[in-house]
Amino acid sequence: MIAQFGRSLFESGHIVDLIIVVLIGEVLVFLVRRRESFANAVVAALPGICLLLALRASLTGAGWTSIALWLALSFPAHLADLWRRPP
């Protein structure tokens, strides 16, 4: 029963949805506790979200172009994150 539930979480890609919800919760905690700007928090989370969406596309059997798109979008997101961080 539990194994089937776990398998369906991965096969449907919903495990990635769950991880993204946790990541958004982490961003909200980060905003409240550190009093960080919303833009900085979103830019910090965006590369991870793009990579997670590439994983979701892969798990659900999407074409290689969808996977490549999310992977390609993660690179400028990483660059933006690095650019916004103080030295």
C-alpha positions as CSV (number, residue, x, y, z in Angstrom):
1,M,0.0,0.0,0.0
2,I,2.7,2.5,1.0
3,A,5.0,1.3,-1.7
4,Q,2.2,1.9,-4.3
5,F,1.6,5.4,-3.0
6,G,5.3,6.2,-3.2
7,R,5.5,4.8,-6.7
8,S,2.5,6.8,-7.9
9,L,4.0,10.0,-6.4
10,F,7.1,9.5,-8.5
11,E,5.3,8.3,-11.7
12,S,2.9,11.2,-11.7
13,G,5.5,13.8,-10.9
14,H,3.6,14.9,-7.8
15,I,6.7,14.3,-5.6
16,V,8.2,17.3,-7.4
17,D,5.0,19.4,-6.7
18,L,5.4,18.5,-3.0
19,I,9.1,19.5,-3.0
20,I,8.2,22.8,-4.7
21,V,5.6,23.5,-2.0
22,V,8.2,22.9,0.6
23,L,10.6,25.2,-1.2
24,I,8.0,28.0,-1.4
25,G,7.4,27.5,2.4
26,E,11.2,27.9,2.9
27,V,11.2,31.1,0.9
28,L,8.3,32.4,3.0
29,V,10.2,31.6,6.2
30,F,13.3,33.2,4.8
31,L,11.3,36.4,4.0
32,V,9.8,36.6,7.5
33,R,12.9,35.7,9.6
34,R,15.6,37.5,7.6
35,R,13.5,40.3,6.3
36,E,14.9,39.8,2.9
37,S,13.4,41.5,-0.1
38,F,10.8,39.5,-2.1
39,A,12.8,39.8,-5.3
40,N,16.0,38.4,-3.7
41,A,14.1,35.5,-2.3
42,V,12.5,34.6,-5.6
43,V,15.7,34.9,-7.5
44,A,17.4,32.7,-5.0
45,A,14.7,30.0,-5.4
46,L,14.2,30.2,-9.1
47,P,17.1,28.0,-10.2
48,G,16.0,25.2,-8.0
49,I,12.5,25.5,-9.2
50,C,13.6,25.3,-12.8
51,L,15.7,22.2,-12.1
52,L,12.7,20.6,-10.2
53,L,10.5,21.3,-13.2
54,A,13.0,19.6,-15.4
55,L,12.9,16.6,-13.1
56,R,9.1,16.6,-13.2
57,A,9.1,16.7,-17.0
58,S,11.5,13.7,-17.0
59,L,9.5,11.7,-14.5
60,T,6.2,12.2,-16.4
61,G,7.7,11.3,-19.8
62,A,7.7,14.7,-21.4
63,G,9.8,15.1,-24.5
64,W,13.4,16.0,-24.4
65,T,12.6,19.6,-25.5
66,S,10.6,20.2,-22.3
67,I,13.4,18.9,-20.2
68,A,16.0,20.9,-22.1
69,L,13.9,24.1,-21.8
70,W,13.7,23.9,-18.0
71,L,17.4,23.0,-17.8
72,A,18.3,25.9,-20.1
73,L,16.1,28.3,-18.1
74,S,17.9,27.3,-14.9
75,F,21.2,28.7,-16.1
76,P,20.3,32.4,-16.5
77,A,18.4,32.0,-13.2
78,H,21.6,30.8,-11.6
79,L,23.5,33.7,-13.1
80,A,20.9,36.2,-11.8
81,D,21.1,34.7,-8.4
82,L,24.9,35.0,-8.4
83,W,24.7,38.6,-9.7
84,R,22.3,39.7,-6.9
85,R,24.3,38.2,-4.1
86,P,26.8,40.5,-2.3
87,P,30.5,39.6,-2.8
